[in-house]
Amino acid sequence: MAILGRIERYLRQTGMPRTKFGRLAVTDPRLVDDLRKGRDPGPELCARIEAQLARPAPTPEAGR
């Protein structure tokens, strides 16, 4: 499956906002939007995205 499809599934399953995913994965809140618009990530960026996909989603902090 393409990397964007895997990200989209992760976002649906975790309820994480796309901007938060981008910040956590590669410090770029526009990552998902850029990928949706056709950005082609290189191997290093893909590795960082894959690492985020492998991590469990952070739990919401109490009181937020």
CNS distance restraints for C-alpha pairs under 8 A (distance, minus, plus):
assign (resid   1 and name CA) (resid   5 and name CA) 6.35 0.50 0.50
assign (resid   1 and name CA) (resid   6 and name CA) 6.62 0.50 0.50
assign (resid   2 and name CA) (resid   6 and name CA) 6.52 0.50 0.50
assign (resid   3 and name CA) (resid   7 and name CA) 6.23 0.50 0.50
assign (resid   3 and name CA) (resid  46 and name CA) 7.52 0.50 0.50
assign (resid   4 and name CA) (resid   8 and name CA) 6.09 0.50 0.50
assign (resid   4 and name CA) (resid  32 and name CA) 7.56 0.50 0.50
assign (resid   4 and name CA) (resid  35 and name CA) 6.62 0.50 0.50
assign (resid   4 and name CA) (resid  36 and name CA) 7.36 0.50 0.50
assign (resid   5 and name CA) (resid   9 and name CA) 6.20 0.50 0.50
assign (resid   6 and name CA) (resid  10 and name CA) 6.18 0.50 0.50
assign (resid   6 and name CA) (resid  53 and name CA) 7.99 0.50 0.50
assign (resid   7 and name CA) (resid  11 and name CA) 6.13 0.50 0.50
assign (resid   7 and name CA) (resid  32 and name CA) 7.95 0.50 0.50
assign (resid   7 and name CA) (resid  53 and name CA) 7.24 0.50 0.50
assign (resid   8 and name CA) (resid  12 and name CA) 6.26 0.50 0.50
assign (resid   9 and name CA) (resid  13 and name CA) 6.10 0.50 0.50
assign (resid  10 and name CA) (resid  14 and name CA) 5.97 0.50 0.50
assign (resid  10 and name CA) (resid  53 and name CA) 7.03 0.50 0.50
assign (resid  11 and name CA) (resid  15 and name CA) 5.40 0.50 0.50
assign (resid  11 and name CA) (resid  16 and name CA) 5.20 0.50 0.50
assign (resid  11 and name CA) (resid  17 and name CA) 6.80 0.50 0.50
assign (resid  11 and name CA) (resid  18 and name CA) 6.83 0.50 0.50
assign (resid  11 and name CA) (resid  21 and name CA) 7.89 0.50 0.50
assign (resid  12 and name CA) (resid  16 and name CA) 7.41 0.50 0.50
assign (resid  14 and name CA) (resid  57 and name CA) 6.39 0.50 0.50
assign (resid  16 and name CA) (resid  20 and name CA) 6.75 0.50 0.50
assign (resid  16 and name CA) (resid  21 and name CA) 6.74 0.50 0.50
assign (resid  16 and name CA) (resid  57 and name CA) 7.70 0.50 0.50
assign (resid  17 and name CA) (resid  21 and name CA) 6.47 0.50 0.50
assign (resid  18 and name CA) (resid  22 and name CA) 6.33 0.50 0.50
assign (resid  18 and name CA) (resid  29 and name CA) 7.38 0.50 0.50
assign (resid  18 and name CA) (resid  32 and name CA) 6.03 0.50 0.50
assign (resid  18 and name CA) (resid  33 and name CA) 7.89 0.50 0.50
assign (resid  19 and name CA) (resid  23 and name CA) 6.25 0.50 0.50
assign (resid  19 and name CA) (resid  28 and name CA) 7.65 0.50 0.50
assign (resid  19 and name CA) (resid  29 and name CA) 4.22 0.50 0.50
assign (resid  19 and name CA) (resid  30 and name CA) 6.18 0.50 0.50
assign (resid  19 and name CA) (resid  31 and name CA) 7.38 0.50 0.50
assign (resid  19 and name CA) (resid  32 and name CA) 7.21 0.50 0.50
assign (resid  20 and name CA) (resid  24 and name CA) 6.09 0.50 0.50
assign (resid  20 and name CA) (resid  29 and name CA) 6.32 0.50 0.50
assign (resid  21 and name CA) (resid  25 and name CA) 5.91 0.50 0.50
assign (resid  21 and name CA) (resid  29 and name CA) 7.26 0.50 0.50
assign (resid  21 and name CA) (resid  32 and name CA) 7.96 0.50 0.50
assign (resid  21 and name CA) (resid  52 and name CA) 7.99 0.50 0.50
assign (resid  22 and name CA) (resid  26 and name CA) 5.74 0.50 0.50
assign (resid  22 and name CA) (resid  27 and name CA) 6.03 0.50 0.50
assign (resid  22 and name CA) (resid  28 and name CA) 4.98 0.50 0.50
assign (resid  22 and name CA) (resid  29 and name CA) 4.53 0.50 0.50
assign (resid  22 and name CA) (resid  30 and name CA) 6.45 0.50 0.50
assign (resid  22 and name CA) (resid  31 and name CA) 5.10 0.50 0.50
assign (resid  22 and name CA) (resid  32 and name CA) 6.45 0.50 0.50
assign (resid  23 and name CA) (resid  27 and name CA) 3.87 0.50 0.50
assign (resid  23 and name CA) (resid  28 and name CA) 4.85 0.50 0.50
assign (resid  23 and name CA) (resid  29 and name CA) 4.88 0.50 0.50
assign (resid  24 and name CA) (resid  52 and name CA) 7.19 0.50 0.50
assign (resid  25 and name CA) (resid  48 and name CA) 6.01 0.50 0.50
assign (resid  25 and name CA) (resid  49 and name CA) 5.41 0.50 0.50
assign (resid  25 and name CA) (resid  51 and name CA) 7.56 0.50 0.50
assign (resid  25 and name CA) (resid  52 and name CA) 5.31 0.50 0.50
assign (resid  26 and name CA) (resid  31 and name CA) 7.83 0.50 0.50
assign (resid  26 and name CA) (resid  45 and name CA) 7.34 0.50 0.50
assign (resid  26 and name CA) (resid  48 and name CA) 6.50 0.50 0.50
assign (resid  26 and name CA) (resid  49 and name CA) 7.05 0.50 0.50
assign (resid  30 and name CA) (resid  34 and name CA) 5.98 0.50 0.50
assign (resid  31 and name CA) (resid  35 and name CA) 6.16 0.50 0.50
assign (resid  32 and name CA) (resid  36 and name CA) 6.12 0.50 0.50
assign (resid  33 and name CA) (resid  37 and name CA) 6.30 0.50 0.50
assign (resid  34 and name CA) (resid  38 and name CA) 6.46 0.50 0.50
assign (resid  34 and name CA) (resid  39 and name CA) 5.38 0.50 0.50
assign (resid  35 and name CA) (resid  39 and name CA) 4.53 0.50 0.50
assign (resid  35 and name CA) (resid  40 and name CA) 6.84 0.50 0.50
assign (resid  35 and name CA) (resid  41 and name CA) 7.83 0.50 0.50
assign (resid  41 and name CA) (resid  45 and name CA) 5.75 0.50 0.50
assign (resid  41 and name CA) (resid  46 and name CA) 6.10 0.50 0.50
assign (resid  42 and name CA) (resid  46 and name CA) 6.14 0.50 0.50
assign (resid  43 and name CA) (resid  47 and name CA) 6.14 0.50 0.50
assign (resid  44 and name CA) (resid  48 and name CA) 6.41 0.50 0.50
assign (resid  45 and name CA) (resid  49 and name CA) 6.22 0.50 0.50
assign (resid  46 and name CA) (resid  50 and name CA) 6.01 0.50 0.50
assign (resid  47 and name CA) (resid  51 and name CA) 6.17 0.50 0.50
assign (resid  48 and name CA) (resid  52 and name CA) 6.46 0.50 0.50
assign (resid  49 and name CA) (resid  53 and name CA) 6.25 0.50 0.50
assign (resid  50 and name CA) (resid  54 and name CA) 6.24 0.50 0.50
assign (resid  51 and name CA) (resid  55 and name CA) 6.60 0.50 0.50
assign (resid  60 and name CA) (resid  64 and name CA) 7.14 0.50 0.50
